[in-house]
Amino acid sequence: MMKKRIKLHTTLVAVFSLSTFTAFANSEATIDIKLKNTVDKNAAELMKEYGIPGLAVAVTVDGERYYYDYGVADKETNSPVTNETIFELGSVSKTFAATLAGYAEEKGKLNMGDKVSAYLPELNGSPLGETKLLHIATYTAGGLPLQFPSEVTDHEGMINYYKSWQPEFEAGAQRRYSNPSIGLYGYVGALSMKSDYAEMMEKVILPKLGMKNTFVNVPSDLTHKYAFGYNAKNAAVRVNPGVLDAEAYGIKSTSADMLHFIEANIGKISLSDDIEKAIESTHKGYFDVGPFTQAVGWESYDYPVSLQNLLKGNSREIMFAPNPVTESQSSKLADAAWVNKTGSTGGFGAYVAYVPSEKIGVVILANKNYPINERVETAYDIINAITH
């Protein structure tokens, strides 16, 4: 009798296991179908409306990766976009500058409460030299502009500009999105480690993150994977060099590597303790502005979030104009948050978003600069397709 009971029990377990596996497989298939339908529809509309030659979309759902690739990386050669096509990230690069500086802080070489002049003694006595790193990292130094003036073309010109710059607002009172602001933070991060920024990024930070196809300077043997961007006149372009370009907008990456980066940020990738803490440092909220909380590099919204609030937070009024801020009361971005960053260069448009509590993330890379609201709406559709 005992043997029969055991045999019956084993059979039930086998049936239960098979039914569980089937349900799981069906669930995975359903997500894949819903995702593909949603991404296909959005991609077709975007590419037609804005003349985008190539688009790479990547999605992670609790560690499962989905890739959707469209069009061409180079119109002259008709080379197809893949998840290994290298795109310019534009200002999504700022999240890497934040990670590098966070790594320097973890190593005890940098402190957010320090004055800028502690690292750049040339700025002693100047308003910017007296400003805390916290404020240049969060665009709240007092009104630094979006870009350097056109006459600032080298390191000497940069230092002279910072020496003479006069704030419009008290530090910590207003946020004005600025490449010279967070770019300087990334520069100081590398300087505190006695390193060149590009060298430290490519030899330390990116390898520790496990990102093998992400670069400041794309190697010559990989230029065939580097997409051409296309400007408003549909001419093939790539990003021009500029002061603090690597720090503010100079990273190039693939959709596969960027999905890996998202998974590192939501805790799905095993990392060494030092780089994990560096990433954690980019998840601290410092200032609330409009509908979001400003961390270093990343911007965070309480989740669930309305599309209206996402569009407001990514609007020109908030992105490019001064906006009053209040100090954030949270020491860490909530897990129930929509975290995002946009990026553009003359020929590329990028958007990255993730929701830690849902273990979901989306990467959208295009070789044309198209409206930010369209990128946000596409990502919103994709995440809704998974969660609803």
N, C-alpha and C positions, 0 to 999 in steps of 0.2 A: 504493500500500500504506500509506504513511504517513497519508494522509487517512482511510482506513478505520480505522486504529488510533486516531486521534484521535476519530473519530466514535463508535467503540465505547467508548472511555474516557469520553467525555462522557455517553453513555447510562448507563454504570455509575454515574457520579457522581450522575446524576439519580435513578436507582433507589435508590441508597444514601441520598441526601438525603431522598427521599420516605419510605423506611422509617424513617429516624431521626426525621423529623418525626412520623410516625404513632405510633412508640413513645413519643415525648415527649408527644403529645396524649393517648394512652391512659393514660400515667402520671398526667398532670394530672387526667384524668377519674376515675381510680381514687381519687386523693387526695380529690377533691371528693365522690365518693360515700361513701367511708369517713368523711370528716369529717361530712357531712350526717347520715348515719345515727347516728353517735356523738353529735353535738350535739343532734339531734332527740330522741333517747331520753333523754338527761340532762335536757334542758330540760323535757320533758313531766313527768318524774318530780319534778323540783324544784318546778315551778310548782304541781303538784297537791299535793305533800306540804306545802309551806310557804305556799301561797296567794299566790304571787308574781304580781302583775299583769302585769309586763313584764320582759323579759330580752333583753339584747343581748350576743351572743357574736361575737368577731372573732378571726381566726387569721391569722398570717403564716407562710408557708413559703418561705424563701429569696426574699422580696420579692413573692411572689404572695399576694394578700389575699383572704380569704373572710369573708363576713358572714352571720350567721344571727340573725334578729330575731323575737321572739315577744311576743304580748300587747299590752298598752296602756301608754302613758306616763301617762295620766290616765283614771281610771275614769269620771269625770263626762262627759268629752267623747268617750271611746272612741278618742282619737287613738292610732294604732298606733306601736309602737316601731320606729325605723329606726336606721341607723348614724349618724344626725345628731341623735338624741335626746340631750339633755344630762342626765347623771346626776351625783349627788354621789359623789365618790371616797372620802370619809372619809380614813383614814390613808394611802391611796396618795398623798395630797397631800404626804406627807413626802419622797417622792422628788423632788418639785419644789423643796421647800425646800432639799434637799441640792444640787440643781443650781444654784439661785440662789447659795447660799453658795460653791459651787465656782467659780462665775463671778467672784464677788468676790475669791476667792483667786487666780484666774488673772490678775485685773487688779492684783494686788499690794496689795489693800486689807485682806486678812484672812489670818491664819495659824492653822492648827489647833493649833499649839503655844502660842499666846498665852493668857493668862488672860482670863476673862470681863470682869474689871474694866478691861482695856485698852480695852474698847469701852463699858462701862457703869461709869464712875467712881463712880457712886452706890453700887456694891457693893464698893468698896474696903474691905479688912479683913474682909469676911464670908467664910465658908467657900465659898460659891458664887462669889464674886468671885475667889477664889484658884484656882478650878478651871479646867482647860484647856478650850478649845472642843472639843477632841477628845472629851472625856468627856461634855459635854452633847449632842454630836452622835450619840453611840452609846449613850445611856441608862446610862452608867457613872459618873455624877457622884457617886454615893453614896446613891442611893435616892429621888430625886425621884418623887412619886406619879404615877399614871396621869392624874389630872385636878387642876386647881387646886381648892382648897377653895371651897365655894359663895360665901363672902363676898368672894372676889377677883373683882371685876367691872369693873375699869378699870386704866389704866396705873399710877396711883399705888398701887393695891392690889397690883398685880403686883410692883412694885419693893419695896414693904414686905415682901411675902411672901418674895421672894428674899433680902432682907437678913436676915430672921429665921430662914430655913430652916437646919436642922442635919442634916448627913449621918448616915446610919445605918452606912455602910460607907466604907472608904477608896476614893478615886477610882480607877477602873480595876480594882476587885476583883469587883464584882457588877453585873449588868445588870438593871435594872427598867424595863420599857417605860413611857415617860412623854411625854405631850404637853407639859408645862411644860419638859421637857428639850430635845427637838429643836425645839420651837416657839421657844424662846429662841435656838437656833442659827440658825434662819431669820431671826428678827428681827434678830440681830446682823449677819447677812450683808447685809441691806438697809441697816442702820444704817451699816455700814462704807462703803457706797457713797453715804451721805448721801441715802437715798431711803426712801420709804414702801414697805413690803413689797408690798402689792397693786399699787401703781403700777409698781414695778420688775418684778414678775412679768408684768403685762399689757402693759407697754410695751417691755420689753427681752427677758426670758427667753422667753416664749411666742412672740413674733414670730421670734426667732432660731431657735427650734425648728421654726418653720413650723406651729404649732398655732393655727389661726384660730378654732376653736370650743371653746376651753378658757378658763376664766375663774375669777377669784376672785369677782367680782360679775357675774352674768349681765346683759347689757344689756337694757333694757326692750323693744327691738324683737325680742329673741330669746326672751322668756319663754314664748312659745307652744311652743318646742322643749324647754323645761326640764321634765322629768318631775316629777310629784309622787311622793314616797315614801309608803309606807304602814307605819304602826307596828303593834305587836302587836294593837291593837284595830281595825286596818284603817282608821284615820282618815288622811286625807291630811295629810302633814307635809313641811316642809323644814327644813334645818339652822338651829338657833338661833345668833345671834351670841354670841361669847364671847372671853375674853382669849386672844390668839395663835391664834384659830380659823383664820385664813387660812393661817398657817404650818404648823399641825399637821393640819388636817382639812378645809380650806375650798375646795379646788379642785373645779370642776365641769367635766366633759368628755364627749365622745362616744366611742363605740367606735372610730370611724374615726380620730379624733385620737389616742387612746391606742395604737392599732396603729402609728401614725406614730411615737409616742414610743418604743415598743418597738424599732422598726426603727432609730431613732436610737441606741438603746443597744446594738444588736447590729451596728452599722456598716453598715447598708443604706441610710442616708440621707446625702446630702452636706450638710455643715454648715460654717459658718465656723469657723475655727481656735479662736477663744475659747470658743464654746459647746461645741465638741467636747471641748476640754480640761476644761471644767466637768463634762461627763458622765463623762469618764474619772476625774475625782476621786471620783465616787460609786461607782466600781468598785474602790476600795481596801479590802481587808479589814483590820479593826482588831482584832476580838476573836472568838475561837471560843467559842460558847455552845451546849451540848447538841450537836445534829447539824449546826448551821450556823455560818457565819461572818457576823458583823455588819459590814456596810459602813455608809455613811451613807445612811439611807433603805432601801436594799435589804438583803435577807438571802439568802445563797448556800449551796447544798448541792453537794457533789461529785456529778458526773453520770457514769454513771447513778446515780439515787437511788431508794431504795425508797419506796413509798407510806407505809410505817410511819414512816420518818424524817421525811418531809414533814409527816405528821400530828402527830408529836411536836413538831417545830419550830414548828408553828402551833397548838399546844395552849394551853389557858388556863394550865397550869402554867409554861410557858416564856414565854408572852406577858405575863402579868400578875403573876407572882411574881418575887422576886429570884432570880437564878441566877448561880453563880460563872462567871467568864470567865478565859480565858488569852489572852495576846497572840497574834494571828495571825502566823504566820511568812511568809505570802505578802504581797508588796507590791502585788499586783493579783489580783482575782478571776480564777480560771481560766476559759478559754473553755469547757472541759468542766464546766459548772456549771448547776444549776437555780437561777435567780435569781427571787425573788418578793416580793410585798408584798400584804397584805390591807388592806381599809379598810371602815369602817362608819360610818353616822350613824343617827339614829333611824328613818329610813325607807328606807335604801339599804344595799346590800351589794356590795362590789367585790373582785375578785381579779385580779392581773396576774402572769404568769410568763413567763419566756423562757429559752431554752437557746442561748447564743451559738454554740457549736460546731456545732449543728444548724441555725442560722439560723431557729429556730422560736420563735414567741411566741403567747400566748393572753391575751385580755382578756375578762372576764366581769363584766357590769354588770347589777344588778337594782334595781328600785325597791321592795325590801323587804329588811330585814336578816335574813338566815337563817344557819344555822350555818356556821362557817368550814371545818370538816372537809368539808362537802358541796362547797364551792367548790374545795377542793384536789383532792378525788377526781374532780370533773368535769374540771378542767384536766389531771389525770393521765391520764384516759381519752382526752382529746382528743389529747394529745401522743403517747400510745402508739398511737393510731389512725394517726398519720402515720409513726412510726418503726418500726412492726412490721408 
